[in-house]
Amino acid sequence: MCFQKVPVLASRAFSSSARQLRNKVPEAQKIFQEDNGLPVHIKGGTGDVLLYRATMTLTIVGTCYSLYWLFTASFPQKKK
């Protein structure tokens, strides 16, 4: 008896009465495939531009910081 309820429960869990989501992919494809001279990593708008600039700033600062410590470590301090 208990095993007869399992297929019914499984079919209810995957029924099509669930909330239908709208497909946003075609709209995004139009934006990213548009030939407007912008690189793909900043076509998404202001958020993408800010994220790109923050990433580049952190990369440059991190590289300079690591080069500073590499330079500092390569010349040991003289003992007095």
Buried (B, 14 or more C-beta within 10 A) or exposed (E): EEEEEEEEEEEEEEEEEEEEEEEEEEEEEEEEEEEEEEEEEBBBEEEBBEEBEEEEEEEEEEEEEEEEEEEEEEEEEEEE
